[in-house]
Amino acid sequence: MTTNLLGIMTNHIGNPRRFHPHAQAAVSAGFSGVLLFVPQGVRLLGKRIDGYMYTPGRGWVKTSREYPVAAIDIGYYTKPETVQRSIRVKQATPIRFTGFASGNKWTIQQHLLASEALKPHLLPTIPMRSTGDAIAFAKEHGTIMIKPINGKGGKGIMKLTRAGTGWALVRNGRSVVSGSEPTVRSALRLAAGGGKYLLQRWIDIRNPEGRVYDIRSLVQKDGSGQWVITGTAVREGARNSITSNISGGGRAYETKAYLEKLFDPDKTSELLDKIEFLSGHIPAHLEADYGKRFAEFGLDFAVDRSGALWLLEANIKPGKSVIRKVYGDEAAKRCFRLHYQFARYLAVNPK
C-alpha cells in the first residue's frame, strides 16, 4: 500500500480529465497524485486497482496499481449491484476510506432517533408500504410529505393533503390530482412507480412570500480529523415549489440576515445557537451510533411558522453550491479541499 497516492472511487469515469479539480485538491493536500477508479476496478484477490492515475506534469494515465492507504468515495450509486460492490470494496480492503455508507433515509432516521437531544427536532416519519399507509398517515397529520427513500436533490417528493371532503396530491409544485380517496390512491400508486418512499408530517416552512426555505449547515472533518462547521446558508425554493432545492430554481442567502427578517433578535439568536449545537452534536452522535467513520454532512434544518426548529435531512455527500452562492468561490473551494485534507490526515495517521 502507498501513502503518496489518494484513491478516488466513483460510479463512472468516462473522460478522467473531468476529475481534474479533485486531483488538484489532492495534490494541494500533500498527495503526489490520485488513483481514480470504479468499484468494479478493484481486484479483491489480486489486491490491485485498475483505473487512471494522475500526477502533476503527466496528466491521466491508465494503470493498474496497488491499493492506496486512503480513499474518498465520491460516487452516487443507483444500480443495486454497484451499491453492493462499493460496500464490499470498503469492507474487504484495508483502504482507509474517509467515509462509509449511511443507508437510506429510513435507516438514518433510526440512528437519529437514538439521540435524546435530537428527538424534539425530528418529525414523525414512517416507511410507506402501501398507498393506504399514506392515506392513514395524512388522516392523522392533515398534510404529509412523501419522499423517495433513496432520493436526493428534492427529486420525486410529493405532498398529500386533505382538501375538504377530498384529497390533493402535488409533485414538483404542480397538482397531480384532486378528488376522492380512490382517485388519489390510484394517482399516488402510479406516481410512486413501485419505488420505496417515506411518509413525513408536513410543517409550514414558508416565508411571508409563500416560498419554502430551509437552512443547510455544512459540517466537515478538517486536516486534523476534527469536526468543524464550515458554513451555513438559507436555501429558498422557487415560487410554488414544495421544496427548497437550489437546483429547482431556488435562491441562497446568508443565514443570520435571513432569519432576522422573519424573527426578533432574541429568537434569531436562539435559533442560531440551536443550529450550532445540533451541527456539532449530530456528526459525533452518528459516528458513535453507526460505529462508522464519516467525513462530512449536509444538515438541513427548517423553522416552522411557530419558530420551532426541525432537522429534515442528514446527507453524507452534500453539494456545496449554496456555499458558493452566498460566500463566493474561495469559500466553496476551501470547503471542497477540506475533505482532501482529512484524507491526507488518514493517510499519514493510520492508527
VEXDREN-2710 file (C-alpha; in Angstrom, 1 decimal):
% VEXDREN-2710
k/r/px/py/pz
1/MET/0.0/0.0/0.0
2/THR/1.1/3.5/-0.7
3/THR/0.6/6.8/1.2
4/ASN/1.5/9.1/-1.6
5/LEU/-1.5/8.4/-3.9
6/LEU/-5.1/9.2/-2.9
7/GLY/-7.7/6.8/-4.2
8/ILE/-10.9/8.4/-5.6
9/MET/-13.8/6.0/-6.2
10/THR/-16.7/7.0/-8.3
11/ASN/-19.6/5.4/-10.2
12/HIS/-18.5/6.3/-13.7
13/ILE/-15.3/7.8/-15.1
14/GLY/-15.7/8.5/-18.9
15/ASN/-13.1/11.2/-19.5
16/PRO/-10.8/11.3/-16.5
17/ARG/-9.9/14.9/-17.2
18/ARG/-13.3/16.0/-15.7
19/PHE/-11.9/14.9/-12.3
20/HIS/-9.1/17.4/-12.5
21/PRO/-10.4/19.6/-9.7
22/HIS/-10.4/16.5/-7.4
23/ALA/-6.8/15.8/-8.5
24/GLN/-5.7/19.4/-7.8
25/ALA/-7.3/19.3/-4.3
26/ALA/-5.5/16.0/-3.5
27/VAL/-2.1/17.4/-4.6
28/SER/-2.7/20.6/-2.6
29/ALA/-3.4/18.5/0.4
30/GLY/0.0/16.8/0.1
31/PHE/-0.6/13.7/-2.1
32/SER/1.7/13.1/-5.1
33/GLY/-1.4/12.3/-7.2
34/VAL/-4.6/10.3/-7.4
35/LEU/-5.8/6.8/-8.4
36/LEU/-9.2/7.2/-10.0
37/PHE/-11.4/4.0/-10.1
38/VAL/-14.8/2.5/-10.1
39/PRO/-15.8/-0.3/-7.6
40/GLN/-15.6/-2.9/-10.3
41/GLY/-12.0/-1.9/-11.0
42/VAL/-10.9/-3.2/-7.6
43/ARG/-9.4/-6.7/-7.8
44/LEU/-10.0/-8.1/-4.4
45/LEU/-8.0/-11.3/-4.9
46/GLY/-5.1/-9.6/-6.7
47/LYS/-5.1/-6.6/-4.2
48/ARG/-4.7/-4.2/-7.1
49/ILE/-6.9/-1.5/-8.7
50/ASP/-7.4/-0.9/-12.4
51/GLY/-8.1/2.8/-13.1
52/TYR/-6.4/6.1/-14.0
53/MET/-3.5/7.7/-12.2
54/TYR/-2.9/11.4/-12.2
55/THR/0.4/13.0/-11.4
56/PRO/1.3/16.7/-12.0
57/GLY/3.1/17.2/-15.3
58/ARG/2.0/13.8/-16.7
59/GLY/-1.8/14.1/-16.6
60/TRP/-4.0/11.0/-16.6
61/VAL/-2.6/7.5/-17.4
62/LYS/-4.4/4.3/-17.5
63/THR/-2.8/2.0/-14.9
64/SER/-3.0/-0.9/-12.5
65/ARG/-1.7/-0.1/-9.0
66/GLU/-1.5/-1.5/-5.5
67/TYR/-4.1/-0.2/-3.0
68/PRO/-3.7/3.3/-1.7
69/VAL/-3.8/3.8/2.0
70/ALA/-6.6/6.3/1.9
71/ALA/-9.5/7.0/-0.5
72/ILE/-12.5/9.2/-1.0
73/ASP/-15.8/7.8/-2.3
74/ILE/-17.5/10.5/-4.5
75/GLY/-19.8/8.1/-6.4
76/TYR/-23.6/8.2/-6.5
77/TYR/-24.6/4.6/-7.0
78/THR/-28.0/3.7/-8.2
79/LYS/-27.7/0.1/-9.5
80/PRO/-28.1/-2.4/-6.7
81/GLU/-25.1/-4.5/-7.9
82/THR/-22.8/-1.4/-7.9
83/VAL/-24.1/-0.4/-4.4
84/GLN/-23.2/-3.8/-3.1
85/ARG/-19.8/-3.8/-4.8
86/SER/-18.9/-0.4/-3.4
87/ILE/-19.8/-1.7/0.1
88/ARG/-17.8/-4.8/-0.5
89/VAL/-14.7/-2.8/-1.5
90/LYS/-14.9/-0.8/1.7
91/GLN/-15.4/-3.9/3.9
92/ALA/-12.9/-6.2/2.2
93/THR/-9.9/-4.0/1.6
94/PRO/-7.5/-2.2/4.1
95/ILE/-8.0/1.1/2.2
96/ARG/-9.0/3.8/4.7
97/PHE/-12.0/5.5/3.2
98/THR/-12.8/8.8/4.6
99/GLY/-16.5/7.9/5.0
100/PHE/-18.8/4.9/4.8
101/ALA/-22.4/4.4/3.6
102/SER/-25.2/5.6/5.9
103/GLY/-28.0/3.6/4.3
104/ASN/-31.3/5.1/3.1
105/LYS/-33.3/7.8/4.7
106/TRP/-35.2/5.4/6.9
107/THR/-32.0/3.9/8.3
108/ILE/-30.6/7.4/9.0
109/GLN/-33.8/8.3/10.8
110/GLN/-33.5/5.3/13.2
111/HIS/-29.9/6.4/14.1
112/LEU/-31.0/10.0/14.6
113/LEU/-33.8/8.9/16.9
114/ALA/-31.2/7.2/19.1
115/SER/-30.2/10.7/20.4
116/GLU/-32.4/12.1/23.1
117/ALA/-31.1/15.6/22.2
118/LEU/-32.4/15.1/18.6
119/LYS/-35.9/13.6/19.3
120/PRO/-37.6/17.0/19.8
121/HIS/-36.3/18.2/16.4
122/LEU/-37.4/15.1/14.4
123/LEU/-40.7/15.0/12.5
124/PRO/-43.0/11.9/12.7
125/THR/-41.8/9.7/9.9
126/ILE/-42.7/6.1/8.8
127/PRO/-42.0/4.0/5.7
128/MET/-44.8/3.8/3.1
129/ARG/-45.6/0.1/2.4
130/SER/-48.9/0.9/0.5
131/THR/-51.0/3.8/-0.6
132/GLY/-53.2/3.0/2.3
133/ASP/-50.4/3.9/4.7
134/ALA/-50.2/7.4/3.0
135/ILE/-53.9/8.0/3.4
136/ALA/-53.9/6.9/7.1
137/PHE/-50.9/9.0/7.9
138/ALA/-52.4/12.0/6.2
139/LYS/-55.7/11.5/8.1
140/GLU/-53.6/11.6/11.3
141/HIS/-51.5/14.6/10.4
142/GLY/-53.6/16.5/7.9
143/THR/-50.8/17.1/5.3
144/ILE/-47.8/14.9/4.7
145/MET/-44.7/14.8/2.5
146/ILE/-43.9/11.6/0.5
147/LYS/-40.2/11.3/0.0
148/PRO/-38.2/8.7/-2.1
149/ILE/-36.3/6.6/0.5
150/ASN/-33.1/6.9/-1.6
151/GLY/-33.9/10.3/-3.1
152/LYS/-31.5/13.3/-3.4
153/GLY/-31.8/16.9/-4.6
154/GLY/-35.5/17.1/-3.8
155/LYS/-36.5/14.9/-6.8
156/GLY/-39.6/12.9/-6.6
157/ILE/-41.0/14.5/-3.4
158/MET/-44.8/14.7/-3.2
159/LYS/-47.3/16.4/-0.9
160/LEU/-50.6/14.8/0.1
161/THR/-53.3/17.0/1.7
162/ARG/-56.9/16.6/2.9
163/ALA/-58.9/19.1/0.8
164/GLY/-62.3/19.5/2.3
165/THR/-64.1/16.1/1.7
166/GLY/-61.5/15.1/-0.8
167/TRP/-57.7/14.9/-1.3
168/ALA/-55.0/16.7/-3.3
169/LEU/-51.7/15.2/-4.4
170/VAL/-48.9/17.6/-5.5
171/ARG/-45.5/16.9/-7.1
172/ASN/-42.8/19.5/-8.1
173/GLY/-45.2/22.3/-7.2
174/ARG/-47.8/21.0/-9.7
175/SER/-51.1/19.3/-9.0
176/VAL/-51.1/15.6/-9.8
177/VAL/-54.7/15.0/-9.0
178/SER/-57.5/16.2/-6.7
179/GLY/-60.5/14.1/-5.9
180/SER/-61.8/11.2/-3.9
181/GLU/-59.7/8.9/-1.9
182/PRO/-59.7/6.1/-4.5
183/THR/-58.8/8.6/-7.2
184/VAL/-55.8/9.9/-5.2
185/ARG/-54.7/6.5/-4.2
186/SER/-54.6/5.4/-7.8
187/ALA/-52.7/8.5/-8.8
188/LEU/-50.2/8.0/-6.0
189/ARG/-49.7/4.4/-6.9
190/LEU/-48.9/5.5/-10.5
191/ALA/-46.6/8.3/-9.4
192/ALA/-44.7/6.1/-7.0
193/GLY/-44.0/3.6/-9.7
194/GLY/-43.2/0.8/-7.3
195/GLY/-40.4/2.8/-5.6
196/LYS/-39.8/2.9/-1.9
197/TYR/-40.9/6.1/0.0
198/LEU/-41.1/7.6/3.4
199/LEU/-44.0/9.5/4.9
200/GLN/-43.3/12.5/7.0
201/ARG/-45.6/15.0/8.7
202/TRP/-45.7/18.3/6.7
203/ILE/-44.8/21.5/8.5
204/ASP/-45.3/25.0/7.2
205/ILE/-41.8/26.3/6.5
206/ARG/-42.9/29.0/4.1
207/ASN/-41.7/32.6/4.5
208/PRO/-44.2/35.5/4.3
209/GLU/-43.9/35.4/0.4
210/GLY/-45.0/31.8/0.5
211/ARG/-41.7/30.4/-0.5
212/VAL/-40.4/27.2/1.2
213/TYR/-37.0/27.7/2.8
214/ASP/-34.5/25.7/5.0
215/ILE/-31.0/26.1/6.4
216/ARG/-28.1/24.0/5.1
217/SER/-25.3/23.5/7.7
218/LEU/-22.2/22.1/6.2
219/VAL/-20.1/20.1/8.8
220/GLN/-16.8/18.6/7.8
221/LYS/-13.7/16.9/9.3
222/ASP/-10.6/19.1/8.9
223/GLY/-6.9/18.2/8.3
224/SER/-6.5/17.2/12.0
225/GLY/-9.6/14.9/12.0
226/GLN/-11.8/17.3/13.9
227/TRP/-15.4/18.1/13.1
228/VAL/-15.9/21.8/12.1
229/ILE/-18.9/23.8/10.9
230/THR/-17.7/25.3/7.6
231/GLY/-20.7/27.2/6.7
232/THR/-24.5/27.7/6.9
233/ALA/-26.8/29.2/4.4
234/VAL/-30.5/29.5/3.7
235/ARG/-32.0/27.8/0.6
236/GLU/-35.2/29.3/-0.6
237/GLY/-37.3/27.4/-3.1
238/ALA/-38.8/28.8/-6.3
239/ARG/-42.4/30.1/-6.1
240/ASN/-45.0/27.4/-5.7
241/SER/-42.2/24.8/-5.1
242/ILE/-42.8/22.3/-2.3
243/THR/-39.0/22.0/-1.7
244/SER/-36.2/24.5/-1.2
245/ASN/-33.6/22.9/-3.5
246/ILE/-31.4/25.4/-5.4
247/SER/-31.3/23.0/-8.5
248/GLY/-35.1/23.6/-8.8
249/GLY/-34.7/27.3/-9.3
250/GLY/-34.2/28.4/-5.7
251/ARG/-32.1/31.1/-4.2
252/ALA/-29.5/31.2/-1.4
253/TYR/-29.0/33.7/1.4
254/GLU/-26.8/34.3/4.5
255/THR/-28.5/32.7/7.5
256/LYS/-28.4/35.3/10.2
257/ALA/-29.6/38.2/7.9
258/TYR/-32.4/36.0/6.5
259/LEU/-33.7/34.9/9.9
260/GLU/-33.6/38.5/11.3
261/LYS/-36.2/39.4/8.7
262/LEU/-38.5/36.8/10.0
263/PHE/-37.9/36.7/13.8
264/ASP/-37.0/39.2/16.5
265/PRO/-33.3/39.3/17.6
266/ASP/-33.7/37.1/20.6
267/LYS/-35.5/34.4/18.6
268/THR/-32.9/34.6/15.9
269/SER/-30.1/34.2/18.4
270/GLU/-31.9/31.2/19.9
271/LEU/-32.2/29.5/16.5
272/LEU/-28.6/30.1/15.5
273/ASP/-27.4/28.7/18.9
274/LYS/-29.6/25.6/18.4
275/ILE/-28.3/25.1/14.9
276/GLU/-24.7/25.4/16.0
277/PHE/-25.2/23.0/18.9
278/LEU/-27.0/20.4/16.8
279/SER/-24.5/20.7/14.0
280/GLY/-21.8/19.8/16.5
281/HIS/-23.8/17.1/18.1
282/ILE/-25.2/15.2/15.1
283/PRO/-21.9/14.1/13.3
284/ALA/-20.4/12.7/16.5
285/HIS/-23.6/11.0/17.5
286/LEU/-24.0/9.3/14.1
287/GLU/-20.4/8.1/14.1
288/ALA/-20.8/6.6/17.5
289/ASP/-24.3/5.1/16.8
290/TYR/-23.3/3.6/13.4
291/GLY/-19.8/2.6/14.6
292/LYS/-18.5/4.0/11.3
293/ARG/-16.3/6.9/10.1
294/PHE/-17.9/9.8/8.2
295/ALA/-16.1/12.8/6.7
296/GLU/-18.9/15.4/6.1
297/PHE/-22.6/16.1/6.5
298/GLY/-25.0/18.5/4.9
299/LEU/-27.6/19.0/7.7
300/ASP/-30.9/20.5/6.5
301/PHE/-32.8/22.4/9.2
302/ALA/-36.2/24.0/8.9
303/VAL/-38.0/26.6/11.0
304/ASP/-41.8/26.4/11.0
305/ARG/-44.0/29.5/11.4
306/SER/-44.2/29.0/15.2
307/GLY/-40.4/29.3/15.4
308/ALA/-39.8/25.6/16.1
309/LEU/-36.6/24.1/14.7
310/TRP/-36.6/20.8/12.8
311/LEU/-34.0/18.5/11.3
312/LEU/-35.1/17.4/7.8
313/GLU/-32.1/15.6/6.4
314/ALA/-28.6/14.5/7.1
315/ASN/-26.7/13.9/3.9
316/ILE/-23.2/12.3/3.7
317/LYS/-22.4/13.6/0.2
318/PRO/-23.6/17.2/0.4
319/GLY/-23.5/19.6/-2.5
320/LYS/-21.7/22.9/-1.8
321/SER/-23.3/25.1/-4.4
322/VAL/-25.2/27.0/-1.7
323/ILE/-21.9/28.0/0.0
324/ARG/-20.6/29.3/-3.3
325/LYS/-23.7/31.3/-4.0
326/VAL/-23.6/33.0/-0.6
327/TYR/-19.9/33.2/0.3
328/GLY/-18.2/33.1/-3.1
329/ASP/-15.8/30.8/-5.0
330/GLU/-13.0/30.9/-2.5
331/ALA/-15.2/29.8/0.4
332/ALA/-16.6/27.0/-1.7
333/LYS/-13.1/25.9/-2.7
334/ARG/-12.0/25.8/1.0
335/CYS/-14.9/23.5/1.8
336/PHE/-14.2/21.3/-1.2
337/ARG/-10.5/21.0/-0.3
338/LEU/-11.1/20.2/3.4
339/HIS/-12.3/16.6/2.5
340/TYR/-8.9/16.0/0.8
341/GLN/-7.0/17.4/3.8
342/PHE/-8.8/15.0/6.0
343/ALA/-7.9/12.2/3.6
344/ARG/-4.3/13.2/4.0
345/TYR/-4.6/13.1/7.8
346/LEU/-5.9/9.5/7.5
347/ALA/-3.1/8.5/5.1
348/VAL/-0.3/9.7/7.4
349/ASN/-2.0/8.7/10.7
350/PRO/-3.0/5.1/10.1
351/LYS/-3.8/4.5/13.7
END
